[in-house]
Amino acid sequence: MTEAKTTTIFNTTFVRPAKFYLSGFSNIPHIRYFYAFLCFVYIMTVLGNGFLLSLISLVKTLHTPKYMIVFNMALADLCGSTALIPKVLDTFLFDRRYILYDACLSYMFFVIFFASVQSWTLVTMAYDRLIAICFPLRYHSIVTEQSITAILLFVWIFLVSVIATMVGLVNRLSFCRSLVVNSFFCDHGPVYRLACNDTSLNYNMASALVAILIIIPLIFIIATYVCIFIALSRTTSREERLRALKTCTSHLILVVIFFLPIGITNIAAMTSYIDSNARMINSVLTHTIPASLDPIVYALKTEEVMNAVKNKAKCFIICCGLLLRVLRSRI
């Protein structure tokens, strides 16, 4: 049992533990194979998103508002996976399940924050496609570097404020009973439910978070595509419709990859009993797999990225050829 710290504010006593204990992935046979898989997923995420970030930074033809959004997505994917996977591996692979109270709250903030950024970046991508298809002649005057910078900056500031408030409300709770968090990280729900004082405000905040993270973004994206399909239905040419829909393919794949696992996991949890270990494995895959697949989707499904990769590959081959010639001439 860890020593708890008692704090009194405005005649109200708060009991804060020194540490929490993360109980996730208990008694699962051959779990080390899953940890090895997570390590592989993290390496793929770092390489894929690192490559995409570098490519967008280096190739001038990708310095457009659309790829500012893609850059933001790749950054959120990379940071979100880095906030979660290394700590999960350190906690369970090396059996360091105790986590300091303040570290637990920081862990909670960063994992949920970057997941929220990923969700709202998909909304921003949907906005970009909406303007491109419904208002093609005004696209370059509406979707500018300044407007996208303002949107993304607002998303980051708004989400920092919301998630910080949520974590701050956990800090007003007293933990005088169990300190065992039934999760693979310091998730908001499993942590605040351990408190022994009133958690109604935390419950309301958790409900608001579900709306902000899943429901509202999904409604925006669905509404956007309804408008897009209505606009395309008025187009007489079938070729124009297919060409316009092709520009949305990569975004739709990213939306399905991100929202479908979250939706299935939450619906299954509400409608039937799921073993806690199965639920945690589903949840950690939901948090990590999309980030590793996103750069692959953009590399394979986006013509501008493929052209940039081909050009850089040609430059690399030419440079290698010139280097070999220089080396041979000196020999």
N, C-alpha and C positions, 0 to 999 in steps of 0.2 A: 504494500500500500504506500502510495506517495504522500508526502506531506502537503496539506492544503494551506492556502493563504487566505486569511479572513480580512476583508476590507469593509469599512463602514462609511457610507456616503448618505448624507441627509437622513441620518438615523435608520438607514436600511443596511443590513449586513449581507455582504456577498461572500460566498465561500468559493474560492477558485483553487482548483487542484494544481499541483506542480506539474503533473503529467497526465496524459490520457494513454490508454492501452488500445491499440488497433487489433481487433480480433479476426480480421478477414482471412479467408482462405485456410480455415482450420480443418485438419483431418481429411485433406484431399490427397488421394494416392497419386504419385507421379506428378505432383504439382510443379516440380522443377522444370519439366518440359514446357509448361505454360510460361514460366518465367523466361526460359530461353526464347520462346516465341515472342514474348513482349520485348525482349532485348533486340531481336531481329526487326520487329516493327519499329522500334525507336531509331535504329540505325537507318532504316529505309526512310523514315520521316525526316531525319536530319539531312540525309543525302539529297532526297527529293526536293524538299522545301529550300534547303540551302542552295541547290542548283538553280531552282526557279527564281529565288531572290537575287542570286548573282546574275542570272541571264537578263532579268528585267533591269537591273542596275547598269549592266554593261552595254546592252543593245539599245541604241537611240530610237529605233523604230517602235520599241515597246514603251517609250516614255509618253504614254497617253493616259487619259482619265480611266479608261477601262482597265489598264494594267496597273494603275495605282490601287484599284480595288483588289486585283489579283495579288499584288504585292502584300497588301494588308492581310488577306486571307492566309497566304503562305507564312507570314510573320506570326499570326495568331495560332496557326497549326503548329509551328515550330515551338513557340513559347508554351502553348498548352501542353504539348507532349513532354517538354522538358520540365514543366512544373509537376507533372504526374508520374511518368514512368520511372525515372531514376530513383525517386523516393519510394515508389512501390517496391522496386527491386531491392533497395537498401533495407526496407522495413521487413520484408518477408523472406527474401533469399538469405539474408544474413541474420535473421531473427532479432531485429532491433525494433520491437513493436511498441516500446514506450516512446512517446513524443511529448516534448515540452508544451505547456499550455499556449504560450504565445506563438510557438512554431506551428501548432495545430491550427490556430486562427489564420495565420499567414498562408498556410497550405490550402485551407478552405477558400480563402480569397482568390488566390491566383488560379486555381483549377477552375472554379466557377466563373471567374472573370473572363478567362480566355475562351471558355466554351460559349459564353454569351457574345463575345466579340465575333466568333466564328458564325454564330446564328445571324447576327445583324449585318455582317458582311455579305451573307447570302441575300439578305433583303436589299442591300445597296446594289448588288449585281443585278437583281431583278428590276430595280429602278432603271439601271443603265439599259437593259434590254427593252424595257417598256418605251423609253424615249427613242431608242434607236429604231424600233419597229413602228410605233404609232406616230412619231413626229420626226421622220428621217431628215426632212429639210432643216429642222431647227436643232438637230442633235448636237452639232458642234457649238452652238450658241448657248445651249442649256447645260449639257454635260461638259463642263470645263474643268481644268485642273483646280481652279479656285473653288468651284462648287463641290467637287468630290472631296477636296481637302477639308472643307467646312463640314460636310456630312460625316466623314470618318472621324474628324476631331470631336464632333458632337457625340457620336456613338461612344468613343472612348471615355469622354468626360462623364456622360450620362451613366454609363455602366460602372465606372469607378465609383461614382456617388451611390448608386443603388447597392452594389455588392459591399462597399465599405459600411453602409448603413446596416445591412443585414448582419455582417460580421460584428459590428459594434453592438447590436442588440443581443448577440450571444454573450458578449462581455458583461452584460448586466444580470446574467443568470447565476444562480448558486448551484454548485455541483456537490451535494452532500450525500449522494448515494453511490451507485456504481460509476466507475470511470472507464468502463469497457465500451469502446465505440465499435458497434457491429457493422463495420464497413472496411474497405480496403484503403480509404483515405479519410481525412477529417471532413466528411460530408456534413452538410448543414443539418439535415433531418436527424440522423443518428446522434449527432452531438447535442442539439438543443433538447431532444427528448430525454436526455439523462438528467436534466435540471430538476430540482425539487421545489422551485417556486413557479409562479405563473408564466406559462409559455405561450399564451394566446397571441401576443404580439409577434412572436417568432413564427407561429403557425401561419398567421396572416401574411407575414413577409415571405414565407416559403411558397404560399399560394401565389403571391404576386410575382415571385421569381419564376415559377412555372409559366405564368402568363407572359412574362417578359422574354424568357429564354426560348419558349416553344410556341405557345398559342398565337401571340400577336405577330411574330415574324412569319409563321406559317399562313396566317390569314392575309397578311400583306402580299406574300409571294403568290398565293392562290388568286387573290384579287388582281394582281398584276398580269398573270397569265390568262385570266378571263378576258381582261381588256385586250391583251395581245391577240387572242383567238378571235375576238369580235372584230378587231381591226383587220386581221388576215382574211376573215370570211367575206369582207367587202372587196378583197382583191380578186380580180377576175382570173389572173394568170396562176395556174397551178405551180409553175416553176418558181414564181416569185414567193409563193407561200412556203415551198420546200426550202428555198434559199434562206428565207427569214427564220424558219424553224431550225435550220441547221446551225445558225448562230446561237441558238438557245440550248443546244444539246448538252454542251459541257456544264452549263449552269444547272440544268434539270438533273443531270447525273449527280452533281454535288449535293443538290437539295435532297435527293432520294437517299444518298449515302449518309447524310447527316441526320435527317429527320426520321427516316423509316426505322432504324434500330432503336432510337429513343422512344418512338411511338409504340413499337411492339413490346419493348421492355416494360413501359409504364402501364399499358393496357393489360398485359399478362399479369403484372403485379396486382392490379386492381380487381381483376376478374377471377383469378385462381391463385392457389397456393404455389409459390416457387421456393424451393430450397434456398436458403440464404447464400450458400456458396455459388449455386447456379446463377442467382440474381447478381452477385458481385462480379462473376466472370463475364456475364452479359454486359454489365455496366462498364467494366474496365475496357472491354472491346469496343463498346459504343463511344467511349471517350477517346480511343487511340486509333482505331482502324481508319476512320474518315481522314484524319490528318496525314496518314501514310499514302492514301489513294488519291487525294486531291491533286498533287503535282503530276501524277501519272495521267489522270484524266485531262489535265490542261496540256500536257506534252503530246498526247495522242489525238486529242479532239479539237485543238485550236490551231488553225493554219498558220497564224503569225508566229506562234511559239515554235512550231515545227520548222518553219523557214529560218527562224533565228538560230535554232539548233544546227540545221544543215550548214548555214553560213559560217557559224563558229567552228563546226567540225572541219569544213574546207580550209579555213584559215589555219587551224591547228595542224592539219595534214601538210599544208604548204610550208608552214614554219618548220615542221619536223623534217621535211624533205630538204629544205635549205640548210638546216643544221647538219644533216647527214653529209651533204655535199661539202660543207666547210670542213667537217672532220676528216672526210676522205682526202680532200686536197692537202691537208696538213700532214696526213700520214704518208 
